[in-house]
Amino acid sequence: MAKHTAGPWEPFYYLGNRLTVRAGEIDLVEINYPSNKKEIGEANALLIAAAPELLEACVMARRVMLQSKEYTAEDEYTVNTVEQLTKAISRAEGAA
């Protein structure tokens, strides 16, 4: 399992059309965007900054679904949801 920098991660605005996502004093990623696409750059930074919480929520949701008495292999929607969560978790942890 890949270890990531502990959250919280926050967007930190930089110069012109560049911004970073930071964890404390650590710059995790720099995002460059065209000057006329500032909203897209900001949206990407917010999504990246939410990654630790999103990963934690996926792990918890998968655990709850698998432990649920209503979970059965016959419920295609639930099975697909668990598969999607598993793939996302694996990708975030470096296994995919």
C-alpha positions in Angstrom: 0.0 0.0 0.0 1.3 3.4 -1.0 1.5 5.9 1.9 0.4 9.4 1.2 1.1 12.6 3.0 -1.4 13.1 5.8 -4.2 15.6 5.4 -5.6 18.0 5.5 -4.6 19.2 2.1 -5.5 22.7 1.1 -5.4 24.7 -2.2 -2.8 27.4 -1.9 -2.9 30.2 -4.5 0.4 31.0 -6.1 1.4 33.4 -8.9 -0.8 34.2 -11.9 -2.1 31.0 -13.4 -0.4 28.6 -11.1 -1.6 27.2 -7.8 -0.5 24.5 -5.5 -2.1 22.0 -3.2 -0.3 21.9 0.2 -0.2 19.8 3.3 1.1 22.2 5.9 4.3 23.6 4.5 4.7 20.8 1.9 3.8 21.6 -1.7 2.2 18.4 -3.0 1.3 19.4 -6.5 1.4 22.5 -8.7 -1.5 23.1 -11.1 -1.0 25.3 -14.2 -4.1 26.5 -16.0 -4.8 28.9 -18.9 -5.6 32.4 -17.5 -9.1 32.2 -19.0 -9.8 28.8 -17.2 -9.2 29.8 -13.6 -12.4 28.1 -12.4 -11.2 24.8 -13.8 -7.8 25.1 -12.1 -9.5 25.9 -8.8 -12.0 23.0 -9.2 -9.1 20.6 -9.9 -7.2 21.9 -6.9 -10.2 21.5 -4.6 -10.8 17.9 -5.9 -7.1 17.0 -5.3 -7.2 18.6 -1.8 -10.2 16.5 -0.9 -8.4 13.2 -1.9 -7.4 12.1 1.7 -11.0 12.5 2.9 -12.5 10.9 -0.2 -10.2 7.9 0.2 -11.2 7.5 3.8 -14.9 7.7 2.9 -14.5 5.1 0.2 -12.8 2.7 2.6 -15.5 3.2 5.2 -18.3 2.9 2.7 -16.9 -0.4 1.3 -16.5 -1.8 4.8 -20.0 -0.9 5.8 -21.4 -2.4 2.6 -19.5 -5.7 2.9 -20.6 -6.0 6.6 -24.2 -5.2 5.9 -26.7 -8.0 6.3 -28.4 -6.8 3.1 -25.3 -7.3 1.0 -25.7 -10.2 -1.3 -24.0 -11.3 -4.5 -27.4 -11.2 -6.2 -27.8 -7.4 -5.8 -26.0 -6.3 -8.9 -26.1 -2.6 -8.0 -24.4 -3.2 -4.6 -21.9 -5.6 -6.1 -21.0 -3.0 -8.8 -20.7 -0.3 -6.2 -18.4 -2.4 -4.0 -16.3 -3.2 -7.1 -16.0 0.5 -8.0 -15.0 1.4 -4.5 -12.4 -1.5 -4.5 -10.9 -0.2 -7.7 -10.8 3.4 -6.5 -9.1 2.4 -3.2 -6.6 0.1 -5.0 -5.7 2.9 -7.4 -5.3 5.4 -4.6 -3.1 3.0 -2.7 -0.9 2.2 -5.7 -2.1 -1.4 -6.2 -3.8 -0.7 -9.6 
